[in-house]
Amino acid sequence: MSETILLAQSGRSTGSAHSRRLRAEDSIPAVVYGMGMEPLSIAVERRDLRKALSGPAGMNTILDLTVDGKVYPAIVKDVQRHPVRRNVAHVDFIQISLTAEITVSVPVHLVGEAKAVHADNGLVDLAMNEIEVVTTPRSIPDSITIDVSAMTMDSTITVGDVELPTGVRATADAELPVVTVLTMRTPLLDEEDAAAAEADAEAAEGAEADSDAGDSSDAGE
């Protein structure tokens, strides 16, 4: 995985008023920390950040975060978004060692067609959108691809079933399901249930009518 250069400006003032001013200028307040360094308040251009993270690695892109000529190998640790507009409001970058293991979440992509599942009116369900893994930065996979072609109605693909690249290991329990199969209701079953419900309702009405008739007869006596 190649690194991507992202330029940042240091010396930004902290506080909500200064942060709002930065965002109005289409910059994003941020902080970089880790590897024993003191947290450093910085700002990055919104456009530059979007471009830096637009590659196949997405949020796991290794960045050459360049601040005043000094390069910090880093990845995005956390992104805060505006509660309404959902645009990026603040970014945490964490400095990393390119040779030391780190923990990241990698997106899961499904490929193939589970014909046996579809034939039985089932639905393949992705239970885990991301898998947390431990590896060195340059070994982080862009995504984890799972082929569902061989799945049947009884199939479940667990974390332990997922084939990961060499040097990459999952942190989750091996028995946790990643892909499952859901049973969908068929129109025939829906019709049968509706007919059964209607029959139950008619039976209940008949029983109530009989009860009312009995009460009337008793009253006449």
Summary of the structure (lengths in Angstrom):
residues: 221
radius of gyration: 28.9
end to end distance: 94.3
largest distance: 105.7
contacts: 598
relative contact order: 0.12
helix: 29%
strand: 38%
